[in-house]
Amino acid sequence: MEITPIATFHSPFNDKFGIPRQSGIVSALEGTIVFEPKFRNSDSLRGLEEFDYIWLIWEFSANKHTAASPTVRPPRLGGNTRIGVYATRSPYRHNALGLSVVKLIKVELNTPQGPVIHVGGADLMDGTPIYDIKPYIAYADAHPEARCGFVDNNDWQSLEVTIPQEMQQLFSPQQLEALRQSLALDPRPHYHDDPAKVYGMRFAGHDIHFTVDGKKLEVIDSTTL
């Protein structure tokens, strides 16, 4: 079977570093889905606005090499413990397909780009190819009592984020909150622990530089891309 992208995702994240590692955990992060010209038919979205969430099937397009190992090192386990790739949501897979559930904000049927879907909480990079869209159905898709493997016993620790006032003016209130929530998740590889190291994360047209000391993340400067 050959699959073709039906749409492209647009996000404030200009590269993959710093993107939330799961969908839904950065609620302020908003993005849009713009369809390819041959799929710009508003009839295909008829009734979609009646759903609160949708599933996206997409490609880990920024991964430049094919997965060669049957095991990976999940960040939630500190980045040093190996576990089977199919027991994780690692982007390094034999077929580079991603699956995310996102909040449906609104559907615009008539724009200069055809129908456009606005979503929240996505964990996709700008320019990501979208292969399919399906409605989220709670009675079939939600299992709150389910066991979640290693995730159940490894809580995620958020960081305290400081952003200088002058830098806050570079972003809209929505973008600023999305940036703050994303940084609080600690985008560093989890085996890194050097308070002097400066990291860079591209977000909304800016290269954000920051350091992490213990549980405190400090944004130190930014440059325009």
SVG drawing of the C-alpha trace seen along z (x, -y; Angstrom):
<svg xmlns="http://www.w3.org/2000/svg" viewBox="-22 -44 51 50">
<polyline fill="none" stroke="black" stroke-width="0.4" points="0.0,0.0 1.2,-3.5 0.0,-6.4 0.0,-10.1 -0.2,-13.1 -3.6,-14.7 -2.5,-17.8 0.4,-19.7 0.5,-20.7 1.6,-24.2 3.0,-24.8 5.1,-27.3 7.8,-24.7 10.3,-25.1 12.3,-22.0 11.8,-18.9 13.8,-19.9 11.4,-21.0 8.2,-19.6 6.1,-18.1 6.7,-14.3 3.0,-13.6 -0.1,-15.3 -2.4,-17.1 0.2,-18.0 0.7,-21.5 -2.9,-22.7 -1.9,-26.3 -0.1,-25.0 -2.2,-25.7 -1.7,-24.7 -3.5,-24.4 -4.0,-21.6 -4.0,-22.9 -5.0,-20.4 -3.2,-19.6 -4.9,-21.1 -6.4,-17.8 -8.0,-17.2 -9.5,-20.7 -13.1,-19.6 -15.2,-20.9 -17.6,-18.0 -14.9,-15.7 -15.2,-17.7 -18.9,-17.7 -19.9,-17.0 -16.4,-17.1 -17.2,-20.3 -19.5,-18.2 -16.5,-16.4 -14.3,-17.8 -11.1,-15.8 -9.7,-14.2 -6.9,-11.6 -4.1,-12.6 -2.0,-10.0 1.2,-11.6 4.9,-11.1 8.0,-11.7 9.4,-13.6 12.3,-15.1 13.9,-11.7 16.6,-11.2 17.5,-7.6 15.6,-4.3 15.2,-2.6 17.7,0.2 17.3,1.4 14.4,3.3 14.8,1.3 14.8,-2.5 15.6,-4.6 12.4,-6.5 13.1,-10.0 10.6,-9.2 13.0,-6.4 15.9,-8.9 17.2,-8.2 19.5,-5.2 17.0,-2.3 16.2,-0.3 12.7,1.0 11.1,2.6 10.2,0.0 6.6,1.3 6.2,0.7 7.0,-3.0 5.9,-6.0 9.4,-6.6 9.7,-8.5 12.4,-6.0 10.3,-3.2 10.4,-0.9 7.5,-2.8 7.9,-6.4 4.2,-7.0 2.9,-9.1 -0.6,-9.0 -1.9,-11.9 -5.2,-12.9 -5.7,-16.7 -8.4,-19.1 -10.5,-20.4 -10.8,-24.2 -12.7,-25.1 -13.1,-24.2 -12.9,-26.9 -14.5,-25.6 -13.8,-28.6 -10.4,-30.2 -7.9,-31.1 -6.2,-27.8 -9.4,-25.8 -10.8,-24.2 -8.5,-24.6 -8.7,-22.8 -7.5,-24.6 -6.4,-22.3 -4.8,-22.5 -2.3,-20.4 -0.6,-18.9 2.9,-17.4 3.8,-18.0 6.5,-20.0 5.8,-22.7 5.6,-21.2 4.6,-17.7 2.8,-15.6 -0.7,-14.4 -1.9,-11.1 -5.4,-10.8 -7.8,-12.4 -10.4,-10.4 -12.8,-11.6 -12.1,-10.7 -15.0,-8.7 -15.0,-8.5 -16.9,-5.2 -14.4,-3.4 -11.2,-5.4 -11.1,-6.3 -10.0,-3.7 -9.1,-5.6 -8.7,-2.4 -6.1,-1.0 -2.5,-0.1 0.2,-2.2 3.3,-0.2 6.4,-2.1 4.5,-5.4 2.5,-4.5 5.5,-4.4 7.6,-7.3 6.0,-10.7 7.1,-13.6 8.7,-16.5 8.0,-20.0 10.6,-22.8 10.1,-26.3 10.5,-28.6 11.7,-32.2 11.4,-34.3 12.7,-37.9 10.1,-40.5 11.6,-42.0 11.5,-38.6 7.8,-38.1 6.9,-41.0 8.1,-39.0 5.1,-36.6 1.4,-36.8 -0.2,-35.8 -1.2,-32.4 2.3,-31.8 4.0,-32.8 1.9,-30.4 2.6,-27.6 6.3,-28.4 6.2,-28.4 4.4,-25.1 6.7,-23.5 9.9,-24.5 8.4,-23.4 8.4,-19.8 12.2,-20.0 13.1,-19.4 16.7,-18.4 17.8,-14.8 17.4,-13.4 21.0,-12.2 22.1,-15.9 22.7,-17.6 25.1,-20.5 23.9,-23.8 26.4,-25.7 25.2,-24.3 23.2,-26.6 20.4,-24.9 18.6,-26.3 14.9,-25.7 13.2,-27.2 9.8,-28.5 7.5,-30.9 10.3,-32.4 12.8,-32.8 15.7,-30.7 15.2,-30.5 18.4,-30.0 18.1,-28.7 19.9,-26.9 18.7,-24.5 20.0,-24.3 18.2,-21.7 14.5,-22.3 14.8,-25.8 15.0,-26.7 16.0,-30.2 15.6,-31.7 18.7,-33.9 18.2,-35.4 16.7,-34.8 17.5,-35.6 15.1,-36.1 15.3,-33.3"/>
</svg>
